[in-house]
Amino acid sequence: MGPESNHQLQIAISQPLEPGQKVEVGISEGSLLRSASLVYLTPLAGLITGGALFQALFVTDAFTALGAISGTGLGFLLAKKLATRIEGQSNYQPTVLQIGLPPTAIRIQQEQ
């Protein structure tokens, strides 16, 4: 069920699991796209807005760069605040898609 990697997540599940048992988890596509938009587009919008605003107000390249940097920082802060707001919503939580067999359930018989 995918490459060998170890990650730790806490997901409520009713079925007991054994150590070494592989579990496939996922998140809904819409939630993933909204999260990616929040992380990438919010700072980008801040960069463009801050640069454009400072360009209109001060007309020099140095102030335009300062406005772009400031807008990007504010965009990151806004993204962080919005992310903490939506963090607990159930549609942003991973769900169990598939549970593999426990390692003790698989037996290989060798032919002689």
Buried (B, 14 or more C-beta within 10 A) or exposed (E): EEEEEEEEEEEEEEEEEEEEBBBEBEBEEEBEEBBEEBBEEBBEBBBBBBBBBBBEEEEEEEBBBBBBBBBBBBBBEBBEEEBEEEEEEEEBBEBBEEBBEBEEEEEEEEEE
